[in-house]
Amino acid sequence: MNLIWALGASIVVSLISFVGVISLFLKENLLNKILLLLISFSAGTLIGGAFLHLIPEAVEKSGHSSEVYFFVIVGFILFFMLEKYLHWRHCHKEKCEIHMFTYINLVGDGVHNFIDGLIIGSSFVVNVNFGLTTTFAIIMHEIPQEIGDFGVLVYGGLNKNKALFYNFLSALTAILGTVIGYALANTSDVFLKLLMPVAAGGFIYIASCDLIPELHKEQDIKKATLSMAVFILGVAFMYFAAIHH
């Protein structure tokens, strides 16, 4: 019975990826105007998610081991290597219509959703109330992040329908994580100790190497200032989500 509750919770979390559906009702010109703000927001939520959620939780689960920071660096390097490979594989002879950070963001989001699933699954093993509380905390940090992720996919070259579809596919890894977390509740911490810092390193790479450089392209001082404010807002959202969690 608890497994059914856990699967239901992970499906709800996965459906949050459709938060970008609101863009279907926006005019193309308006969407283009706010895309850079969505990039700013996404960069903020990624930085906030890494430093305020994933790394602190990994440190706590590892008993304050310094190895966590090593795996953060490993994650950063892995995402760097993955992006270089994708760029070489698809863009070495011609200009890319789809920015490589679009695919990298999907990978990072998929890993993060899988981690959320592990947490949901293992929490429902304790009891339903604890599982629901944990799910609510995850939803609180997923909503702002999914909004930003959708903006990254559209800014990277995907049309709105494809962005929604691929964002949903990456969200489905939460269901797989839930099943594994529930089945291996006693050992799921082993996965989390490794995956959390690696995902954090990936988030830091995406934000600092792919998204923030896009913000530097804005030359208008007012728009650039607004982008910085939205970036800080993204960090603030993750801060308050972390406090609640």
ZAKOL-765901 format. One line per 2 residues: number of its first residue (from 1); their letters; for each residue x, y, z of N, C-alpha, C. Coordinates in nm, 3 decimals. Example, Ala and Ser with C-alpha at 12.3 -4.5 7.8 and 13.67 -1.06 7.14 Angstrom:
2
1> as> 1.319,-0.569,0.780,1.230,-0.450,0.780,1.320,-0.330,0.780; 1.285,-0.225,0.708,1.367,-0.106,0.714,1.290,0.003,0.787
This chain:
245
1> mn> 0.083,-0.121,0.000,0.000,0.000,0.000,0.087,0.126,0.000; 0.192,0.125,0.080,0.282,0.240,0.086,0.350,0.265,-0.048
3> li> 0.378,0.155,-0.120,0.442,0.169,-0.251,0.349,0.242,-0.348; 0.220,0.214,-0.341,0.122,0.282,-0.427,0.121,0.433,-0.397
5> wa> 0.124,0.466,-0.267,0.132,0.606,-0.227,0.259,0.671,-0.282; 0.370,0.597,-0.273,0.499,0.650,-0.319,0.498,0.674,-0.470
7> lg> 0.442,0.579,-0.545,0.434,0.594,-0.691,0.343,0.711,-0.729; 0.232,0.724,-0.657,0.140,0.836,-0.681,0.210,0.969,-0.658
9> as> 0.288,0.975,-0.551,0.361,1.099,-0.518,0.463,1.132,-0.625; 0.535,1.031,-0.673,0.637,1.056,-0.776,0.575,1.096,-0.909
11> iv> 0.456,1.044,-0.938,0.385,1.083,-1.061,0.344,1.230,-1.053; 0.296,1.272,-0.936,0.259,1.412,-0.915,0.380,1.502,-0.934
13> vs> 0.494,1.462,-0.877,0.618,1.539,-0.891,0.659,1.547,-1.039; 0.643,1.436,-1.111,0.678,1.434,-1.253,0.590,1.527,-1.334
15> li> 0.462,1.534,-1.300,0.368,1.618,-1.374,0.397,1.767,-1.359; 0.475,1.802,-1.256,0.512,1.943,-1.236,0.592,1.994,-1.356
17> sf> 0.655,1.901,-1.430,0.734,1.941,-1.547,0.648,2.011,-1.652; 0.516,1.992,-1.643,0.426,2.056,-1.739,0.389,2.199,-1.699
19> vg> 0.458,2.252,-1.599,0.430,2.389,-1.556,0.454,2.487,-1.671; 0.539,2.447,-1.764,0.568,2.532,-1.880,0.454,2.541,-1.979
21> vi> 0.346,2.463,-1.956,0.233,2.464,-2.049,0.170,2.603,-2.058; 0.190,2.683,-1.955,0.135,2.819,-1.956,0.191,2.900,-2.073
23> sl> 0.311,2.861,-2.120,0.373,2.934,-2.230,0.296,2.918,-2.361; 0.218,2.808,-2.371,0.141,2.784,-2.492,0.036,2.893,-2.513
25> fl> 0.002,2.962,-2.406,-0.100,3.067,-2.415,-0.038,3.206,-2.429; 0.097,3.208,-2.436,0.165,3.337,-2.452,0.198,3.361,-2.598
27> ke> 0.192,3.485,-2.639,0.232,3.520,-2.775,0.383,3.501,-2.790; 0.424,3.467,-2.912,0.565,3.439,-2.938,0.655,3.555,-2.898
29> nl> 0.613,3.677,-2.929,0.694,3.795,-2.896,0.713,3.810,-2.746; 0.605,3.786,-2.669,0.613,3.798,-2.523,0.704,3.690,-2.466
31> ln> 0.692,3.567,-2.518,0.776,3.457,-2.471,0.924,3.487,-2.495; 0.954,3.541,-2.614,1.093,3.575,-2.647,1.149,3.680,-2.552
33> ki> 1.062,3.773,-2.509,1.105,3.880,-2.420,1.139,3.829,-2.280; 1.068,3.724,-2.236,1.091,3.675,-2.100,1.188,3.557,-2.093
35> ll> 1.232,3.507,-2.210,1.319,3.390,-2.211,1.449,3.414,-2.134; 1.510,3.532,-2.151,1.634,3.561,-2.081,1.612,3.566,-1.930
37> ll> 1.492,3.611,-1.890,1.459,3.612,-1.747,1.445,3.469,-1.694; 1.390,3.380,-1.777,1.379,3.240,-1.738,1.517,3.175,-1.726
39> is> 1.609,3.216,-1.815,1.746,3.167,-1.806,1.809,3.214,-1.675; 1.786,3.341,-1.641,1.837,3.396,-1.515,1.782,3.319,-1.395
41> fs> 1.651,3.295,-1.399,1.585,3.224,-1.290,1.638,3.082,-1.278; 1.656,3.016,-1.393,1.708,2.879,-1.393,1.849,2.874,-1.336
43> ag> 1.934,2.970,-1.376,2.071,2.973,-1.323,2.070,2.990,-1.172; 1.980,3.074,-1.123,1.969,3.095,-0.979,1.922,2.971,-0.905
45> tl> 1.822,2.901,-0.962,1.771,2.781,-0.896,1.874,2.668,-0.899; 1.953,2.661,-1.006,2.058,2.559,-1.014,2.167,2.583,-0.911
47> ig> 2.213,2.708,-0.901,2.315,2.743,-0.802,2.260,2.721,-0.661; 2.138,2.768,-0.637,2.075,2.749,-0.507,2.052,2.603,-0.475
49> ga> 2.007,2.527,-0.574,1.984,2.384,-0.554,2.111,2.310,-0.519; 2.222,2.349,-0.584,2.350,2.281,-0.558,2.405,2.314,-0.420
51> fl> 2.414,2.444,-0.388,2.481,2.487,-0.265,2.392,2.486,-0.141; 2.260,2.495,-0.160,2.170,2.504,-0.045,2.089,2.376,-0.021
53> hl> 2.088,2.287,-0.120,2.007,2.165,-0.106,2.092,2.039,-0.120; 2.150,2.018,-0.238,2.219,1.891,-0.265,2.346,1.873,-0.183
55> ip> 2.436,1.974,-0.183,2.563,1.959,-0.112,2.543,1.947,0.040; 2.463,2.035,0.104,2.442,2.020,0.249,2.383,1.885,0.286
57> ea> 2.288,1.838,0.204,2.225,1.709,0.237,2.324,1.594,0.218; 2.407,1.604,0.114,2.508,1.501,0.092,2.610,1.499,0.206
59> ve> 2.650,1.618,0.253,2.744,1.629,0.365,2.685,1.565,0.490; 2.557,1.592,0.513,2.490,1.535,0.631,2.481,1.384,0.623
61> ks> 2.444,1.332,0.506,2.428,1.187,0.490,2.561,1.114,0.496; 2.670,1.184,0.459,2.801,1.120,0.458,2.874,1.133,0.591
63> gh> 2.806,1.193,0.690,2.872,1.212,0.819,2.978,1.321,0.813; 2.951,1.423,0.733,3.040,1.539,0.717,3.176,1.499,0.659
65> ss> 3.173,1.406,0.566,3.296,1.362,0.500,3.338,1.462,0.392; 3.468,1.485,0.382,3.520,1.577,0.281,3.514,1.517,0.140
67> ev> 3.486,1.387,0.132,3.475,1.321,0.002,3.362,1.381,-0.082; 3.262,1.438,-0.015,3.150,1.499,-0.086,3.200,1.603,-0.186
69> yf> 3.294,1.686,-0.144,3.343,1.794,-0.230,3.424,1.740,-0.347; 3.488,1.625,-0.326,3.558,1.558,-0.436,3.458,1.516,-0.544
71> fv> 3.344,1.458,-0.500,3.244,1.413,-0.597,3.171,1.530,-0.664; 3.167,1.645,-0.597,3.112,1.766,-0.662,3.201,1.801,-0.781
73> iv> 3.333,1.795,-0.760,3.428,1.824,-0.869,3.415,1.719,-0.979; 3.397,1.592,-0.939,3.378,1.485,-1.037,3.256,1.514,-1.124
75> gf> 3.147,1.556,-1.059,3.026,1.590,-1.134,3.049,1.703,-1.231; 3.120,1.806,-1.188,3.153,1.921,-1.273,3.231,1.875,-1.396
77> il> 3.331,1.790,-1.373,3.415,1.740,-1.483,3.335,1.651,-1.577; 3.250,1.564,-1.522,3.169,1.475,-1.605,3.078,1.553,-1.699
79> ff> 3.014,1.657,-1.648,2.925,1.737,-1.732,3.004,1.817,-1.835; 3.124,1.862,-1.798,3.211,1.930,-1.893,3.248,1.835,-2.007
81> ml> 3.288,1.712,-1.972,3.327,1.613,-2.073,3.209,1.576,-2.161; 3.092,1.561,-2.100,2.972,1.524,-2.176,2.937,1.633,-2.277
83> ek> 2.944,1.758,-2.234,2.911,1.867,-2.326,3.012,1.876,-2.439; 3.141,1.857,-2.408,3.244,1.861,-2.512,3.223,1.748,-2.613
85> yl> 3.184,1.630,-2.563,3.160,1.517,-2.653,3.040,1.545,-2.743; 2.931,1.595,-2.684,2.811,1.625,-2.763,2.839,1.732,-2.867
87> hw> 2.918,1.832,-2.829,2.952,1.939,-2.923,3.035,1.883,-3.038; 3.131,1.797,-3.006,3.215,1.736,-3.110,3.132,1.644,-3.199
89> rh> 3.042,1.569,-3.137,2.963,1.469,-3.211,2.863,1.536,-3.305; 2.803,1.647,-3.266,2.693,1.705,-3.343,2.725,1.838,-3.408
91> ch> 2.829,1.908,-3.364,2.850,2.046,-3.410,2.988,2.074,-3.467; 3.070,1.972,-3.488,3.207,2.001,-3.529,3.218,2.043,-3.676
93> ke> 3.115,2.015,-3.755,3.122,2.051,-3.896,3.023,2.159,-3.936; 2.924,2.184,-3.854,2.822,2.282,-3.889,2.768,2.349,-3.764
95> kc> 2.701,2.458,-3.785,2.644,2.533,-3.673,2.528,2.455,-3.613; 2.522,2.450,-3.481,2.415,2.377,-3.414,2.288,2.461,-3.407
97> ei> 2.177,2.399,-3.445,2.048,2.467,-3.428,2.003,2.457,-3.283; 2.044,2.350,-3.215,2.011,2.330,-3.073,2.138,2.346,-2.992
99> hm> 2.137,2.439,-2.896,2.255,2.458,-2.810,2.281,2.331,-2.729; 2.408,2.299,-2.710,2.443,2.178,-2.637,2.397,2.181,-2.492
101> ft> 2.389,2.302,-2.433,2.347,2.308,-2.293,2.202,2.262,-2.276; 2.127,2.256,-2.387,1.989,2.205,-2.380,1.990,2.059,-2.339
103> yi> 2.075,1.981,-2.404,2.085,1.838,-2.372,2.147,1.816,-2.235; 2.250,1.897,-2.203,2.316,1.884,-2.073,2.217,1.913,-1.961
105> nl> 2.133,2.013,-1.981,2.033,2.048,-1.880,1.935,1.933,-1.858; 1.898,1.864,-1.966,1.807,1.750,-1.955,1.871,1.637,-1.875
107> vg> 1.999,1.614,-1.898,2.071,1.510,-1.822,2.075,1.546,-1.674; 2.114,1.670,-1.646,2.121,1.714,-1.506,1.986,1.706,-1.438
109> dg> 1.881,1.747,-1.509,1.747,1.744,-1.452,1.702,1.599,-1.428; 1.738,1.510,-1.521,1.702,1.369,-1.505,1.767,1.307,-1.383
111> vh> 1.895,1.338,-1.361,1.966,1.287,-1.243,1.903,1.342,-1.116; 1.870,1.472,-1.117,1.810,1.534,-1.000,1.673,1.472,-0.968
113> nf> 1.593,1.448,-1.072,1.461,1.388,-1.052,1.473,1.244,-1.000; 1.576,1.173,-1.048,1.601,1.037,-0.999,1.633,1.040,-0.850
115> id> 1.714,1.138,-0.809,1.747,1.154,-0.667,1.620,1.183,-0.587; 1.535,1.272,-0.639,1.409,1.302,-0.571,1.326,1.175,-0.555
117> gl> 1.327,1.091,-0.658,1.252,0.965,-0.651,1.306,0.872,-0.544; 1.440,0.864,-0.533,1.502,0.782,-0.428,1.456,0.829,-0.290
119> ii> 1.453,0.961,-0.273,1.412,1.017,-0.143,1.265,0.989,-0.115; 1.181,1.006,-0.218,1.037,0.979,-0.201,1.014,0.833,-0.165
121> gs> 1.077,0.742,-0.241,1.058,0.599,-0.217,1.099,0.556,-0.078; 1.216,0.601,-0.035,1.266,0.561,0.097,1.185,0.625,0.210
123> sf> 1.129,0.745,0.185,1.051,0.812,0.291,0.917,0.743,0.314; 0.858,0.687,0.210,0.730,0.618,0.226,0.745,0.482,0.294
125> vv> 0.868,0.432,0.298,0.892,0.308,0.373,0.871,0.334,0.522; 0.907,0.455,0.568,0.890,0.491,0.709,0.741,0.493,0.743
127> nv> 0.665,0.580,0.679,0.519,0.582,0.688,0.465,0.681,0.586; 0.334,0.677,0.564,0.271,0.759,0.461,0.282,0.908,0.494
129> nf> 0.260,0.945,0.619,0.265,1.086,0.658,0.404,1.147,0.632; 0.507,1.072,0.668,0.643,1.119,0.644,0.670,1.130,0.494
131> gl> 0.618,1.035,0.419,0.635,1.037,0.273,0.568,1.157,0.210; 0.446,1.190,0.256,0.373,1.305,0.202,0.443,1.437,0.236
133> tt> 0.494,1.445,0.357,0.567,1.566,0.398,0.691,1.585,0.313; 0.763,1.476,0.290,0.883,1.480,0.206,0.849,1.520,0.064
135> tf> 0.740,1.463,0.011,0.696,1.494,-0.126,0.662,1.642,-0.139; 0.595,1.698,-0.038,0.559,1.840,-0.042,0.684,1.926,-0.046
137> ai> 0.785,1.889,0.033,0.910,1.965,0.035,0.978,1.960,-0.101; 0.973,1.842,-0.166,1.034,1.828,-0.299,0.959,1.913,-0.401
139> im> 0.825,1.913,-0.392,0.745,1.993,-0.485,0.780,2.141,-0.473; 0.807,2.187,-0.352,0.838,2.328,-0.328,0.964,2.372,-0.403
141> he> 1.063,2.283,-0.414,1.183,2.323,-0.489,1.176,2.282,-0.635; 1.084,2.190,-0.670,1.070,2.149,-0.809,1.000,2.254,-0.895
143> ip> 0.899,2.320,-0.840,0.821,2.416,-0.919,0.909,2.526,-0.978; 0.986,2.599,-0.897,1.071,2.703,-0.957,1.176,2.648,-1.052
145> qe> 1.229,2.529,-1.020,1.334,2.473,-1.105,1.278,2.431,-1.240; 1.158,2.372,-1.242,1.098,2.329,-1.368,1.062,2.447,-1.456
147> ig> 1.021,2.558,-1.395,0.993,2.680,-1.472,1.120,2.725,-1.544; 1.230,2.728,-1.471,1.357,2.767,-1.530,1.405,2.669,-1.635
149> df> 1.389,2.537,-1.608,1.432,2.435,-1.703,1.360,2.450,-1.837; 1.230,2.477,-1.831,1.152,2.494,-1.954,1.208,2.612,-2.034
151> gv> 1.238,2.721,-1.966,1.295,2.837,-2.033,1.428,2.805,-2.099; 1.511,2.723,-2.033,1.641,2.684,-2.089,1.622,2.605,-2.218
153> lv> 1.526,2.513,-2.218,1.503,2.428,-2.336,1.455,2.510,-2.455; 1.364,2.604,-2.431,1.313,2.688,-2.540,1.423,2.783,-2.588
155> yg> 1.496,2.844,-2.494,1.605,2.934,-2.530,1.713,2.859,-2.609; 1.730,2.730,-2.575,1.833,2.649,-2.641,1.798,2.605,-2.781
157> gl> 1.672,2.626,-2.823,1.637,2.595,-2.962,1.520,2.502,-2.982; 1.466,2.444,-2.875,1.350,2.355,-2.890,1.223,2.438,-2.899
159> nk> 1.125,2.388,-2.978,0.996,2.457,-2.977,0.922,2.422,-2.848; 0.814,2.493,-2.820,0.747,2.479,-2.690,0.696,2.337,-2.665
161> nk> 0.641,2.274,-2.769,0.587,2.139,-2.751,0.698,2.038,-2.721; 0.808,2.048,-2.795,0.920,1.957,-2.770,0.981,1.982,-2.632
163> al> 0.988,2.109,-2.593,1.044,2.142,-2.462,0.960,2.079,-2.351; 0.828,2.086,-2.363,0.739,2.025,-2.264,0.758,1.874,-2.261
165> fy> 0.766,1.814,-2.380,0.777,1.668,-2.391,0.908,1.618,-2.330; 1.020,1.679,-2.370,1.150,1.635,-2.319,1.165,1.664,-2.170
167> nf> 1.108,1.774,-2.125,1.113,1.806,-1.983,1.036,1.700,-1.903; 0.924,1.653,-1.959,0.845,1.549,-1.893,0.922,1.417,-1.892
169> ls> 0.988,1.384,-2.003,1.066,1.260,-2.009,1.174,1.258,-1.901; 1.244,1.371,-1.884,1.348,1.377,-1.781,1.289,1.367,-1.641
171> al> 1.163,1.412,-1.628,1.097,1.408,-1.497,1.056,1.265,-1.460; 1.036,1.180,-1.560,0.993,1.042,-1.534,1.097,0.959,-1.460
173> ta> 1.222,1.006,-1.459,1.325,0.933,-1.384,1.292,0.931,-1.234; 1.206,1.024,-1.190,1.164,1.025,-1.049,1.089,0.897,-1.015
175> il> 1.011,0.845,-1.109,0.934,0.722,-1.084,1.030,0.603,-1.069; 1.129,0.597,-1.157,1.230,0.490,-1.146,1.302,0.501,-1.013
177> gt> 1.340,0.622,-0.976,1.408,0.643,-0.848,1.323,0.602,-0.730; 1.191,0.627,-0.740,1.099,0.590,-0.632,1.095,0.440,-0.611
179> vi> 1.085,0.366,-0.721,1.081,0.219,-0.712,1.209,0.165,-0.650; 1.323,0.216,-0.696,1.452,0.171,-0.643,1.468,0.212,-0.497
181> gy> 1.429,0.337,-0.467,1.441,0.387,-0.329,1.354,0.307,-0.233; 1.236,0.268,-0.278,1.145,0.190,-0.193,1.198,0.047,-0.173
183> al> 1.246,-0.012,-0.284,1.294,-0.151,-0.277,1.424,-0.162,-0.199; 1.507,-0.059,-0.208,1.638,-0.063,-0.142,1.649,0.044,-0.035
185> an> 1.543,0.058,0.042,1.536,0.167,0.141,1.655,0.167,0.236; 1.700,0.050,0.272,1.810,0.043,0.369,1.946,0.081,0.309
187> ts> 1.954,0.074,0.176,2.082,0.105,0.110,2.073,0.226,0.018; 1.956,0.291,0.012,1.940,0.404,-0.080,2.033,0.520,-0.045
189> dv> 2.072,0.531,0.082,2.164,0.636,0.123,2.298,0.625,0.051; 2.335,0.502,0.015,2.461,0.481,-0.058,2.454,0.550,-0.193
191> fl> 2.338,0.535,-0.263,2.319,0.601,-0.392,2.320,0.753,-0.374; 2.250,0.799,-0.271,2.236,0.943,-0.249,2.369,1.010,-0.219
193> kl> 2.453,0.942,-0.140,2.583,0.998,-0.103,2.669,1.023,-0.227; 2.651,0.939,-0.330,2.728,0.953,-0.453,2.659,1.048,-0.552
195> lm> 2.528,1.027,-0.574,2.457,1.101,-0.677,2.436,1.249,-0.642; 2.409,1.279,-0.515,2.383,1.418,-0.477,2.499,1.512,-0.510
197> pv> 2.621,1.482,-0.466,2.731,1.573,-0.500,2.764,1.576,-0.649; 2.749,1.461,-0.717,2.772,1.458,-0.862,2.671,1.547,-0.934
199> aa> 2.544,1.535,-0.894,2.440,1.621,-0.952,2.466,1.768,-0.921; 2.513,1.797,-0.799,2.545,1.934,-0.760,2.655,1.991,-0.849
201> gg> 2.757,1.910,-0.875,2.865,1.953,-0.964,2.813,1.982,-1.104; 2.718,1.899,-1.149,2.656,1.921,-1.280,2.576,2.049,-1.283
203> fi> 2.501,2.075,-1.176,2.421,2.198,-1.167,2.512,2.321,-1.172; 2.622,2.315,-1.096,2.716,2.429,-1.093,2.776,2.452,-1.232
205> yi> 2.809,2.342,-1.301,2.864,2.354,-1.435,2.765,2.419,-1.531; 2.641,2.369,-1.532,2.540,2.422,-1.623,2.515,2.570,-1.599
207> as> 2.501,2.606,-1.471,2.472,2.745,-1.436,2.588,2.838,-1.471; 2.710,2.799,-1.430,2.824,2.889,-1.443,2.886,2.890,-1.583
209> cd> 2.881,2.778,-1.652,2.948,2.768,-1.783,2.853,2.785,-1.902; 2.726,2.758,-1.884,2.632,2.764,-1.995,2.531,2.878,-1.984
211> li> 2.470,2.893,-1.866,2.360,2.989,-1.853,2.407,3.131,-1.822; 2.491,3.146,-1.721,2.538,3.281,-1.684,2.609,3.352,-1.800
213> pe> 2.692,3.280,-1.880,2.751,3.348,-1.997,2.647,3.404,-2.094; 2.530,3.339,-2.103,2.423,3.392,-2.188,2.372,3.526,-2.133
215> lh> 2.371,3.540,-2.001,2.324,3.664,-1.939,2.420,3.779,-1.968; 2.548,3.748,-1.985,2.647,3.852,-2.012,2.629,3.914,-2.151
217> ke> 2.553,3.846,-2.237,2.533,3.897,-2.372,2.436,4.016,-2.376; 2.360,4.033,-2.267,2.265,4.146,-2.261,2.341,4.276,-2.236
219> qd> 2.330,4.370,-2.330,2.404,4.496,-2.322,2.324,4.608,-2.256; 2.192,4.599,-2.261,2.108,4.702,-2.202,2.118,4.694,-2.049
221> ik> 2.157,4.805,-1.985,2.184,4.805,-1.841,2.058,4.773,-1.760; 1.943,4.821,-1.803,1.819,4.795,-1.729,1.780,4.647,-1.737
223> ka> 1.791,4.592,-1.858,1.758,4.449,-1.875,1.858,4.361,-1.802; 1.986,4.401,-1.806,2.089,4.324,-1.737,2.067,4.326,-1.586
225> tl> 2.028,4.442,-1.533,2.000,4.455,-1.390,1.881,4.370,-1.350; 1.778,4.368,-1.435,1.660,4.286,-1.409,1.697,4.138,-1.410
227> sm> 1.784,4.099,-1.503,1.829,3.959,-1.510,1.901,3.919,-1.383; 1.987,4.009,-1.331,2.059,3.979,-1.206,1.961,3.965,-1.089
229> av> 1.858,4.051,-1.088,1.759,4.045,-0.981,1.682,3.913,-0.986; 1.648,3.868,-1.107,1.575,3.742,-1.123,1.666,3.623,-1.086
231> fi> 1.795,3.635,-1.116,1.891,3.532,-1.075,1.891,3.517,-0.923; 1.898,3.630,-0.854,1.897,3.629,-0.707,1.764,3.573,-0.656
233> lg> 1.654,3.605,-0.726,1.523,3.552,-0.689,1.523,3.400,-0.698; 1.586,3.346,-0.801,1.595,3.200,-0.815,1.670,3.137,-0.700
235> va> 1.781,3.200,-0.658,1.857,3.150,-0.542,1.771,3.158,-0.417; 1.696,3.269,-0.403,1.612,3.290,-0.284,1.503,3.184,-0.276
237> fm> 1.443,3.149,-0.390,1.340,3.045,-0.392,1.395,2.914,-0.337; 1.515,2.877,-0.381,1.575,2.752,-0.336,1.615,2.760,-0.189
239> yf> 1.651,2.879,-0.143,1.685,2.898,-0.002,1.565,2.871,0.087; 1.451,2.931,0.051,1.329,2.911,0.132,1.278,2.767,0.120
241> aa> 1.298,2.704,0.002,1.260,2.564,-0.013,1.346,2.476,0.077; 1.476,2.509,0.085,1.568,2.431,0.168,1.534,2.447,0.317
243> ih> 1.495,2.567,0.357,1.456,2.591,0.496,1.333,2.508,0.531; 1.235,2.507,0.439,1.114,2.430,0.465,1.145,2.283,0.473
245> h> 1.232,2.236,0.381,1.268,2.094,0.378,1.338,2.054,0.507
